[in-house]
């Protein structure tokens, strides 16, 4: 059954009828899954991803094969003439256009909301959030662990080494609807002195690096670390400092990070599950990350692999602890024991594999999001910068 909708101005009534027919059709068919030709599952990129046609993943079937997905019968395309033969359509909020939506919606298709940005930054700028079509999206594909498809790309994951305990990846995903602030417990790390790990103090001639291009942020990280700099030197690279290393996310900067003992991995927003490449850059480079954000980091990294600013009563207390580690190599080295059993994977493709696996699941209950803006912003809200005093226990003068 096909449902039509105007190209020029999407009709709310027509769309609601479409959703009703989708649910009716799925219910009457016993949750059947329409087989695609040759059992392929086609994923149509309806929008671009910041103007990237391939969403930074690739076109066709090869990306799933190269990623070594458990299911490799999926293929991606941006060819809209294949709309009727597509199993899933992907939409990126920054490139979403309400006047450019599919004119026909197949009841067996999944419309997927894909987003990686901090949820505090775009609410009143993007129409997809403040003028959402009701029940338009069936699945979510984001960094939040309660998404239908959890996707850490383009940030990172931490995976058990092949010569260690198998089958464990951080962060642990959560079932949809489960609170993002209640992660599963991290498994105990099994150590073995025969396995090699990163030499903690090798080539570490500098103390603390911070790469930052946003000097005023919703989360107020600049307040905390500006105060900490009164007690311990911080080398600041990028627009907010005097040092440069080339493109902030380039390999040249990764080489620079390797010369530091500590790296400030401070997020610009205090949001649930929002952990970006900053954490993984530090861990991969052998620098101990100093994290600052709204995620439960124990679900993202092994014990004694990071230092959380929220564990200290003040910026000075954190600075004193870093000085202690700098002067005691044995204490500092403890922050690298985790590398015996874990390894960092940057720009992981696990989310795309999970999407393909989900499309191959014959038993999927019909679902849709009545208001994607409500799900994204209101169920698990970010903390504003004014909440820093309570969130981090900062002294009153930082209010």
C-alpha positions as CSV (number, residue, x, y, z in Angstrom):
1,X,0.0,0.0,0.0
2,X,1.4,3.4,-1.0
3,X,0.5,6.7,0.6
4,X,0.9,9.9,-1.3
5,X,1.8,13.3,0.0
6,X,2.4,16.7,-1.6
7,X,5.9,17.6,-2.6
8,X,5.4,21.3,-2.2
9,X,4.0,21.6,1.3
10,X,3.7,18.4,3.4
11,X,0.1,18.1,4.6
12,X,-0.2,17.3,8.3
13,X,-3.5,15.5,7.7
14,X,-2.1,13.5,4.9
15,X,0.9,12.5,6.9
16,X,-1.2,11.4,9.9
17,X,-3.3,9.3,7.5
18,X,-0.1,7.8,6.2
19,X,1.1,6.8,9.7
20,X,-2.3,5.3,10.5
21,X,-2.1,3.2,7.3
22,X,1.4,2.1,8.1
23,X,0.4,0.8,11.5
24,X,-2.8,-0.8,10.1
25,X,-0.9,-2.5,7.3
26,X,1.9,-3.8,9.6
27,X,-0.6,-5.1,12.1
28,X,-2.8,-6.9,9.5
29,X,0.3,-8.5,7.9
30,X,1.6,-10.0,11.2
31,X,4.6,-7.7,11.2
32,X,5.7,-9.1,7.9
33,X,9.0,-7.8,6.4
34,X,8.9,-7.1,2.7
35,X,11.7,-9.0,1.0
36,X,13.9,-6.9,-1.2
37,X,15.3,-8.2,-4.5
38,X,18.1,-10.7,-3.9
39,X,17.4,-10.1,-0.2
40,X,19.3,-6.9,-0.3
41,X,18.3,-4.1,2.2
42,X,18.6,-0.7,0.5
43,X,19.3,2.4,2.6
44,X,18.4,5.6,0.8
45,X,20.2,8.8,1.9
46,X,17.3,11.2,1.4
47,X,19.3,14.2,2.6
48,X,23.0,14.8,2.7
49,X,25.1,14.8,5.8
50,X,26.5,18.3,6.0
51,X,26.4,18.2,2.2
52,X,28.2,14.8,2.1
53,X,26.2,12.6,-0.2
54,X,27.5,9.4,1.3
55,X,27.1,10.5,4.9
56,X,30.8,9.9,5.4
57,X,30.2,6.1,5.2
58,X,30.2,5.3,1.5
59,X,27.9,4.1,-1.3
60,X,26.8,0.6,-2.2
61,X,27.4,-2.7,-0.4
62,X,31.2,-2.4,-0.1
63,X,31.2,-0.3,3.1
64,X,29.4,-3.0,5.0
65,X,31.8,-5.6,3.8
66,X,34.9,-3.5,4.6
67,X,33.4,-2.8,8.1
68,X,33.1,-6.6,8.6
69,X,29.5,-6.3,9.6
70,X,27.7,-9.5,10.6
71,X,25.1,-8.7,7.9
72,X,26.6,-7.5,4.6
73,X,23.4,-7.6,2.4
74,X,22.8,-3.9,2.9
75,X,23.7,-1.2,0.4
76,X,23.5,2.6,0.5
77,X,22.4,5.0,-2.3
78,X,21.3,8.6,-2.8
79,X,19.4,7.7,-6.0
80,X,15.9,8.8,-5.3
81,X,14.5,6.9,-8.2
82,X,15.0,3.8,-5.9
83,X,12.6,5.2,-3.3
84,X,10.0,2.4,-3.8
85,X,12.7,-0.2,-3.4
86,X,14.3,1.2,-0.3
87,X,14.0,-0.3,3.1
88,X,15.1,2.7,5.1
89,X,15.4,6.4,4.5
90,X,18.0,8.5,6.4
91,X,17.4,12.1,7.3
92,X,20.0,14.5,8.8
93,X,18.5,17.4,10.7
94,X,20.9,20.1,9.4
95,X,20.1,19.2,5.8
96,X,16.4,18.4,6.3
97,X,14.0,20.4,4.1
98,X,10.2,20.2,5.0
99,X,9.4,21.1,1.4
100,X,11.5,18.3,0.0
101,X,10.1,15.0,1.4
102,X,9.1,11.8,-0.2
103,X,5.8,12.0,-2.2
104,X,5.2,8.4,-1.5
105,X,5.7,6.4,1.7
106,X,5.8,2.7,1.7
107,X,4.4,1.2,4.9
108,X,7.3,-1.2,5.2
109,X,10.0,1.6,5.1
110,X,11.7,2.9,8.2
111,X,12.4,6.7,8.3
112,X,15.6,7.1,10.4
113,X,16.6,10.2,12.3
114,X,20.4,10.4,12.2
115,X,22.2,13.0,14.4
116,X,25.5,13.3,16.2
117,X,25.5,16.9,17.5
118,X,25.0,18.0,21.1
119,X,21.3,18.3,21.6
120,X,21.5,21.7,23.3
121,X,22.8,23.6,20.3
122,X,20.2,23.4,17.6
123,X,16.7,23.3,19.1
124,X,15.4,26.6,17.9
125,X,17.4,26.8,14.7
126,X,16.4,23.7,12.8
127,X,12.8,23.3,11.7
128,X,12.9,19.5,12.2
129,X,12.8,20.2,15.9
130,X,10.5,23.2,16.4
131,X,8.1,22.2,13.6
132,X,8.3,18.4,13.6
133,X,5.9,16.3,11.6
134,X,4.1,14.0,14.0
135,X,5.1,10.3,13.8
136,X,7.4,11.0,10.9
137,X,10.4,9.0,12.2
138,X,10.4,5.3,13.0
139,X,13.9,4.9,14.3
140,X,16.6,7.0,15.8
141,X,20.3,6.6,15.0
142,X,22.4,8.8,17.4
143,X,25.2,8.8,20.0
144,X,22.6,8.5,22.7
145,X,22.6,5.0,24.1
146,X,18.8,4.7,24.2
147,X,18.6,5.2,20.4
148,X,17.1,2.5,18.3
149,X,20.5,2.3,16.6
150,X,23.4,3.4,18.7
151,X,26.1,5.1,16.6
152,X,29.4,6.3,17.9
153,X,30.7,7.4,14.5
154,X,32.4,9.8,14.0
155,X,33.6,9.7,17.6
156,X,35.0,6.4,18.9
157,X,34.6,3.2,20.9
158,X,36.8,1.1,23.1
159,X,36.9,-2.6,22.4
160,X,38.4,-5.7,24.0
161,X,41.6,-6.8,22.4
162,X,41.5,-10.0,20.4
163,X,43.9,-11.7,22.8
164,X,41.9,-10.7,25.8
165,X,38.3,-11.3,26.9
166,X,36.1,-11.3,23.7
167,X,32.9,-9.6,22.8
168,X,32.9,-6.5,24.9
169,X,32.6,-2.9,23.5
170,X,32.4,0.4,25.3
171,X,30.1,2.3,25.5
172,X,27.4,-0.3,26.3
173,X,24.2,0.5,24.4
174,X,20.8,0.8,26.2
175,X,17.4,-0.5,25.1
176,X,15.2,2.2,23.7
177,X,13.3,3.9,26.5
178,X,15.9,3.1,29.1
179,X,17.3,6.1,31.0
180,X,20.6,7.3,29.5
181,X,21.9,8.1,33.0
182,X,21.8,4.5,34.2
183,X,24.5,2.6,32.2
184,X,25.5,-1.0,32.6
185,X,28.4,-1.7,35.0
186,X,31.8,-1.9,33.4
187,X,33.3,-5.4,33.5
188,X,36.4,-5.9,35.6
189,X,39.6,-5.7,33.6
190,X,41.6,-8.9,33.6
191,X,45.3,-8.1,33.6
192,X,48.2,-10.3,32.3
193,X,51.8,-9.1,32.7
194,X,52.7,-11.0,29.5
195,X,50.6,-8.5,27.5
196,X,52.3,-5.2,26.5
197,X,50.8,-1.8,27.2
198,X,51.5,1.8,26.3
199,X,54.7,3.0,28.0
200,X,53.2,5.7,30.2
201,X,56.1,8.2,30.4
202,X,57.8,7.6,27.0
203,X,58.2,10.8,25.0
204,X,56.1,12.8,27.5
205,X,58.0,16.0,27.7
206,X,54.9,18.3,28.3
207,X,52.2,18.4,30.9
208,X,48.6,19.4,29.7
209,X,47.2,20.1,26.2
210,X,43.8,21.5,25.3
211,X,42.6,21.9,21.8
212,X,39.6,24.2,21.6
213,X,38.0,26.4,19.0
214,X,34.8,27.4,20.9
215,X,35.8,29.9,23.6
216,X,32.3,30.4,25.1
217,X,30.3,27.2,25.4
218,X,26.8,26.2,26.8
219,X,28.5,24.0,29.3
220,X,30.9,26.6,30.6
221,X,34.1,24.4,30.4
222,X,36.1,27.6,29.9
223,X,35.2,28.7,33.4
224,X,36.5,25.6,35.0
225,X,39.8,25.3,33.1
226,X,40.5,29.0,33.2
227,X,40.5,28.8,36.9
228,X,42.6,25.6,36.9
229,X,45.2,27.4,34.8
230,X,45.9,29.6,37.8
231,X,47.5,26.6,39.6
232,X,49.0,24.5,36.7
233,X,50.1,25.4,33.2
234,X,47.9,24.5,30.3
235,X,49.0,24.6,26.6
236,X,46.0,25.8,24.6
237,X,45.8,25.1,20.9
238,X,43.3,26.6,18.5
239,X,41.2,29.7,18.4
240,X,41.1,30.1,22.2
241,X,44.9,29.9,22.7
242,X,48.2,31.0,21.3
243,X,49.4,27.6,19.9
244,X,48.7,26.1,16.5
245,X,49.2,22.6,15.2
246,X,47.4,22.6,11.8
247,X,43.9,21.3,11.3
248,X,42.5,20.8,14.8
249,X,41.3,17.3,14.0
250,X,44.2,16.2,11.8
251,X,46.9,13.6,12.3
252,X,49.5,16.4,12.9
253,X,47.6,17.3,16.1
254,X,47.4,13.7,17.2
255,X,51.2,13.6,17.1
256,X,51.3,16.7,19.3
257,X,49.0,15.1,21.8
258,X,51.4,12.2,22.2
259,X,54.0,14.5,23.7
260,X,51.7,15.4,26.6
261,X,50.9,13.5,29.8
262,X,47.3,14.9,30.0
263,X,44.7,16.1,27.5
264,X,41.6,18.1,28.4
265,X,38.7,16.3,26.8
266,X,36.0,18.8,27.8
267,X,32.7,18.8,25.9
268,X,31.0,22.0,25.0
269,X,27.7,20.9,26.4
270,X,26.7,19.0,29.4
271,X,24.4,16.4,27.8
272,X,23.5,12.8,28.5
273,X,25.8,10.3,26.6
274,X,27.5,13.2,24.7
275,X,31.1,11.9,24.4
276,X,33.0,13.1,21.3
277,X,36.3,12.4,19.7
278,X,38.1,14.3,22.4
279,X,38.1,11.3,24.7
280,X,39.3,8.9,22.1
281,X,42.0,11.2,20.7
282,X,43.6,11.3,24.1
283,X,43.3,7.6,24.8
284,X,44.7,6.7,21.4
285,X,47.6,9.0,21.8
286,X,48.6,7.8,25.2
287,X,47.6,10.9,27.1
288,X,45.4,10.7,30.1
289,X,42.1,12.5,29.3
290,X,40.6,15.0,31.8
291,X,36.9,14.6,31.0
292,X,34.2,17.2,31.5
293,X,30.7,16.5,30.4
294,X,27.3,15.1,31.1
295,X,27.8,11.4,30.3
296,X,28.5,8.6,32.7
297,X,32.1,8.0,31.6
298,X,32.2,4.7,33.5
299,X,30.1,3.3,30.6
300,X,32.5,4.6,28.0
301,X,36.0,3.9,29.2
302,X,37.6,1.3,31.6
303,X,38.5,2.2,35.2
304,X,41.6,4.3,35.6
305,X,41.7,5.4,32.0
306,X,40.5,8.9,32.6
307,X,40.2,11.6,35.2
308,X,36.8,13.3,35.7
309,X,36.7,17.0,36.7
310,X,33.5,16.3,38.6
311,X,35.4,14.1,41.1
312,X,37.2,17.2,42.5
313,X,35.8,19.9,44.7
314,X,37.5,22.7,42.9
315,X,39.8,23.4,39.9
316,X,42.7,23.8,42.4
317,X,42.0,20.3,43.8
318,X,42.2,18.8,40.3
319,X,45.4,20.8,39.6
320,X,47.0,19.5,42.8
321,X,46.1,15.9,41.8
322,X,47.7,16.3,38.3
323,X,50.8,17.7,39.9
324,X,50.9,14.7,42.2
325,X,50.7,12.3,39.2
326,X,53.3,14.2,37.3
327,X,55.8,13.8,40.1
328,X,55.0,10.1,40.8
329,X,55.6,8.0,37.6
330,X,54.2,4.9,39.4
331,X,50.9,6.5,40.1
332,X,50.7,8.0,36.6
333,X,51.4,4.6,35.0
334,X,48.4,3.1,36.7
335,X,46.3,5.0,34.1
336,X,47.6,2.8,31.4
337,X,46.9,-0.6,32.8
338,X,43.7,-0.7,30.8
339,X,45.6,-0.9,27.5
340,X,46.6,-4.5,28.3
341,X,43.0,-5.5,27.6
342,X,41.4,-2.7,25.6
343,X,42.1,-0.8,22.4
344,X,40.6,2.4,21.0
345,X,38.8,2.4,17.7
346,X,38.3,5.9,16.2
347,X,35.6,6.6,13.7
348,X,33.9,3.2,14.3
349,X,31.4,1.9,11.8
350,X,29.5,-0.3,14.4
351,X,26.4,1.9,14.1
352,X,26.0,1.2,10.4
353,X,26.4,-2.5,11.0
354,X,23.7,-2.3,13.7
355,X,21.4,-0.5,11.2
356,X,21.9,-3.3,8.7
357,X,21.3,-6.0,11.3
358,X,18.1,-4.2,12.5
359,X,16.8,-4.1,8.9
360,X,17.4,-7.9,8.7
361,X,15.5,-8.6,11.9
362,X,12.1,-10.1,10.8
363,X,10.4,-9.3,14.1
364,X,10.3,-5.5,14.5
365,X,7.4,-4.0,16.3
366,X,5.8,-1.0,14.6
367,X,6.8,2.2,16.2
368,X,7.1,5.9,15.4
369,X,8.1,9.1,17.3
370,X,5.2,11.4,17.9
371,X,7.5,14.4,18.3
372,X,11.2,13.9,17.6
373,X,12.0,17.2,19.2
374,X,10.5,16.1,22.5
375,X,12.4,12.8,22.4
376,X,15.7,14.5,21.6
377,X,15.5,17.4,23.9
378,X,12.9,16.9,26.7
379,X,13.3,13.3,27.8
380,X,17.0,13.7,28.7
381,X,17.7,17.4,28.9
382,X,21.1,19.0,29.0
383,X,22.3,21.0,31.9
384,X,22.8,24.7,31.2
385,X,26.0,26.5,32.2
386,X,24.2,28.0,35.2
387,X,23.9,24.5,36.7
388,X,27.7,24.2,36.9
389,X,27.8,25.1,40.6
390,X,25.6,22.2,41.6
391,X,26.8,19.8,38.9
392,X,30.5,20.2,39.6
393,X,30.5,21.6,43.1
394,X,32.5,24.7,41.9
395,X,33.2,27.5,44.4
396,X,30.7,30.4,44.5
397,X,33.0,32.9,42.7
398,X,32.7,30.8,39.5
399,X,28.9,31.3,39.3
